[in-house]
Amino acid sequence: MTHGSFADEFSATWQASKVQANPTFPNNINFTLSNLCRWGRRKFGNVKSLIARLKDRVLELQTTNPTVQSLAEERKESAEINDLFSIEEAYWSQRAKCQWIRDGDRNTKYFHAKATMRKRRNEIRSLNLPDGSWTTDPHSISEALIKHFSSIYNMDEASPIEQDLIASPNPIPEQENAQLGTPSSEDEVKQTIMSMGSFKAPGPDGFPVVVYQKNWEILGKDLTELV
């Protein structure tokens, strides 16, 4: 999102998503996400390879006799390298969940290592099954976890509601109770979104919160209507 053309691309893609056959908010998000992924691959490809090629070009320009044109090209290529470093840093920072490091530190290697550590720490490599045995087979682990959580969240019959709870007076004042049913305003939704951690885990749409924060002018109205 740090690239200069991202905002225009996002806006154009979001508007295009609204002329689909079924333009619901989730469908619009999926359409936008798919198109932005393709745009990113076209625009940047392999960031490391692109940085290496640009560095070679800058070095070539620096070893030739300087001209007005070559100096301008060197500044342009150097600025693009800096943009790519920012993109790479933001990617690994998000993967590593290390927001405490200040912007511009260029700790890409550190972020990469932290992201790898997080992935390893989050992996379930072995599991103690209900019969007391242990398994390291990924398929068996997956099946056991699905079975376990399915049994927790499925009930044969609904739990009876205690009669004294039904008969208890409403503890919420009538005025406040009425406010609870009032639709959220755009300002309220915006305030909530802006107060959230930018790179918290994305929801089902695959977008981290920062996407909504940075593109509120585009998404705000539609998101508020969904809420």
C-alpha positions as CSV (number, residue, x, y, z in Angstrom):
1,M,0.0,0.0,0.0
2,T,3.0,2.3,0.2
3,H,3.3,2.4,-3.6
4,G,2.2,5.7,-5.2
5,S,-0.2,4.1,-7.6
6,F,-1.9,1.8,-5.0
7,A,-4.6,4.2,-3.9
8,D,-5.8,4.8,-7.5
9,E,-5.7,1.1,-8.3
10,F,-7.6,0.2,-5.1
11,S,-10.3,2.9,-5.9
12,A,-10.7,1.8,-9.5
13,T,-10.9,-1.9,-8.6
14,W,-13.4,-1.3,-5.8
15,Q,-15.7,0.7,-8.1
16,A,-15.4,-2.0,-10.7
17,S,-16.4,-4.6,-8.1
18,K,-19.8,-2.8,-7.8
19,V,-20.9,-3.7,-11.3
20,Q,-20.6,-7.4,-10.8
21,A,-23.6,-9.7,-11.2
22,N,-23.9,-10.0,-7.4
23,P,-22.3,-6.9,-5.9
24,T,-22.6,-7.6,-2.1
25,F,-19.9,-6.3,0.2
26,P,-18.2,-9.7,0.7
27,N,-18.2,-10.3,-3.1
28,N,-16.8,-6.8,-3.7
29,I,-14.0,-7.5,-1.2
30,N,-13.1,-10.9,-2.8
31,F,-13.2,-9.3,-6.3
32,T,-10.9,-6.4,-5.1
33,L,-8.5,-8.8,-3.3
34,S,-8.1,-11.0,-6.3
35,N,-7.5,-8.1,-8.7
36,L,-5.0,-6.4,-6.3
37,C,-3.1,-9.7,-6.0
38,R,-2.8,-9.9,-9.8
39,W,-1.8,-6.2,-9.9
40,G,0.9,-6.7,-7.3
41,R,2.4,-9.6,-9.3
42,R,2.4,-7.6,-12.5
43,K,3.8,-4.5,-10.8
44,F,6.5,-6.0,-8.6
45,G,7.0,-9.6,-9.4
46,N,9.9,-10.8,-7.3
47,V,10.8,-7.8,-5.1
48,K,14.3,-9.1,-4.3
49,S,15.1,-9.7,-8.0
50,L,13.8,-6.3,-8.9
51,I,15.9,-4.6,-6.2
52,A,19.0,-6.4,-7.4
53,R,18.4,-5.3,-11.0
54,L,17.9,-1.7,-10.0
55,K,21.0,-1.7,-7.8
56,D,23.0,-3.0,-10.8
57,R,21.6,-0.2,-12.9
58,V,22.4,2.5,-10.3
59,L,25.9,1.2,-10.0
60,E,26.3,1.3,-13.8
61,L,25.1,4.9,-13.8
62,Q,27.5,5.8,-11.0
63,T,30.5,4.4,-12.9
64,T,29.9,6.4,-16.1
65,N,30.5,10.1,-16.7
66,P,27.6,12.0,-15.2
67,T,25.2,13.8,-17.4
68,V,21.9,15.6,-16.6
69,Q,20.0,12.6,-17.9
70,S,22.0,10.0,-16.1
71,L,21.8,11.8,-12.8
72,A,18.0,12.1,-13.2
73,E,17.8,8.4,-14.0
74,E,19.9,7.6,-11.0
75,R,17.7,9.6,-8.6
76,K,14.6,7.9,-10.1
77,E,16.1,4.4,-9.8
78,S,17.3,5.1,-6.2
79,A,13.8,6.3,-5.2
80,E,12.2,3.1,-6.7
81,I,14.7,1.0,-4.7
82,N,13.7,2.8,-1.5
83,D,10.0,2.2,-2.3
84,L,10.7,-1.5,-2.9
85,F,12.6,-1.7,0.4
86,S,9.6,-0.2,2.1
87,I,7.3,-2.7,0.5
88,E,9.6,-5.6,1.6
89,E,9.9,-4.3,5.1
90,A,6.1,-3.8,5.5
91,Y,5.5,-7.3,4.3
92,W,7.9,-9.0,6.7
93,S,6.9,-6.7,9.5
94,Q,3.3,-7.8,9.1
95,R,4.3,-11.4,9.0
96,A,6.5,-11.1,12.1
97,K,3.9,-9.1,14.1
98,C,6.7,-6.7,15.3
99,Q,5.0,-3.3,15.2
100,W,7.3,-1.9,18.0
101,I,10.2,-1.4,15.7
102,R,10.1,2.1,14.3
103,D,9.5,2.8,10.6
104,G,12.6,3.0,8.4
105,D,14.8,0.6,10.4
106,R,15.0,-1.7,7.4
107,N,15.1,-4.8,9.6
108,T,13.9,-7.1,6.8
109,K,16.2,-10.0,7.8
110,Y,15.1,-9.7,11.4
111,F,11.4,-9.6,10.4
112,H,12.0,-12.7,8.2
113,A,13.5,-14.6,11.1
114,K,10.7,-13.6,13.4
115,A,8.1,-14.6,10.9
116,T,9.8,-18.0,10.5
117,M,9.9,-18.4,14.3
118,R,6.2,-17.6,14.6
119,K,5.3,-20.1,11.9
120,R,7.3,-22.8,13.6
121,R,5.9,-21.9,17.0
122,N,2.3,-22.1,15.7
123,E,2.7,-25.5,14.1
124,I,1.2,-28.5,15.7
125,R,3.7,-31.2,15.0
126,S,2.4,-33.9,17.4
127,L,-0.9,-34.5,19.2
128,N,-2.0,-36.6,22.1
129,L,-5.1,-38.5,20.9
130,P,-8.1,-39.4,23.2
131,D,-6.9,-43.0,23.4
132,G,-3.6,-41.8,25.0
133,S,-1.4,-42.4,21.9
134,W,0.6,-39.8,20.1
135,T,0.6,-39.0,16.4
136,T,2.8,-36.9,14.2
137,D,0.8,-37.6,11.0
138,P,-0.6,-34.2,9.7
139,H,-3.8,-35.8,8.4
140,S,-4.5,-37.6,11.7
141,I,-3.8,-34.4,13.6
142,S,-6.2,-32.5,11.4
143,E,-9.0,-35.1,11.8
144,A,-8.5,-35.2,15.6
145,L,-8.8,-31.5,16.0
146,I,-11.8,-31.2,13.7
147,K,-13.5,-34.0,15.7
148,H,-12.6,-32.4,19.0
149,F,-13.9,-28.9,18.3
150,S,-17.0,-30.3,16.4
151,S,-18.0,-32.2,19.6
152,I,-17.6,-29.0,21.7
153,Y,-19.7,-26.7,19.5
154,N,-22.4,-29.2,18.7
155,M,-25.1,-30.0,21.3
156,D,-27.8,-32.7,21.1
157,E,-30.3,-30.5,22.7
158,A,-30.6,-26.9,23.8
159,S,-29.9,-26.0,27.4
160,P,-33.0,-25.0,29.3
161,I,-33.2,-21.3,30.4
162,E,-33.6,-20.9,34.1
163,Q,-37.0,-19.6,35.0
164,D,-35.7,-17.1,37.4
165,L,-33.5,-15.6,34.6
166,I,-36.6,-15.2,32.4
167,A,-38.6,-13.6,35.2
168,S,-35.8,-11.2,36.3
169,P,-36.4,-7.5,35.6
170,N,-34.4,-5.9,32.7
171,P,-31.3,-4.5,34.3
172,I,-30.7,-2.1,31.4
173,P,-32.5,1.3,31.5
174,E,-35.1,1.6,28.7
175,Q,-33.3,4.6,27.1
176,E,-30.0,2.7,26.9
177,N,-31.7,-0.4,25.7
178,A,-33.2,1.6,22.9
179,Q,-29.8,2.9,22.0
180,L,-28.5,-0.6,21.6
181,G,-30.8,-1.2,18.8
182,T,-29.9,2.0,17.0
183,P,-27.9,1.5,13.8
184,S,-24.2,2.4,14.1
185,S,-23.2,5.7,12.5
186,E,-20.3,6.0,10.1
187,D,-18.3,8.0,12.7
188,E,-18.8,5.2,15.2
189,V,-17.7,2.5,12.8
190,K,-14.7,4.7,11.7
191,Q,-13.6,5.3,15.3
192,T,-13.7,1.6,16.0
193,I,-11.7,0.7,12.9
194,M,-9.1,3.4,13.5
195,S,-8.6,2.3,17.1
196,M,-7.7,-1.3,16.1
197,G,-4.2,-2.6,15.5
198,S,-3.3,-2.1,11.9
199,F,-1.9,-5.6,11.3
200,K,-4.1,-7.6,13.5
201,A,-5.1,-11.0,12.0
202,P,-7.3,-10.5,8.9
203,G,-10.9,-11.6,8.9
204,P,-12.5,-14.0,6.4
205,D,-12.0,-11.5,3.6
206,G,-8.2,-11.7,3.9
207,F,-7.7,-8.0,4.5
208,P,-5.9,-6.8,7.6
209,V,-7.4,-3.8,9.4
210,V,-4.8,-1.4,7.8
211,V,-6.6,-1.8,4.4
212,Y,-9.8,-0.3,5.9
213,Q,-7.8,2.4,7.8
214,K,-5.9,3.6,4.7
215,N,-8.8,3.4,2.4
216,W,-11.6,4.6,4.6
217,E,-12.8,7.3,2.1
218,I,-13.4,4.5,-0.4
219,L,-14.7,1.7,1.9
220,G,-16.2,3.6,4.8
221,K,-19.8,4.1,3.5
222,D,-20.2,0.6,2.2
223,L,-18.7,-0.9,5.4
224,T,-21.0,1.2,7.6
225,E,-24.1,0.0,5.6
226,L,-22.9,-3.6,6.1
227,V,-22.7,-3.1,9.9
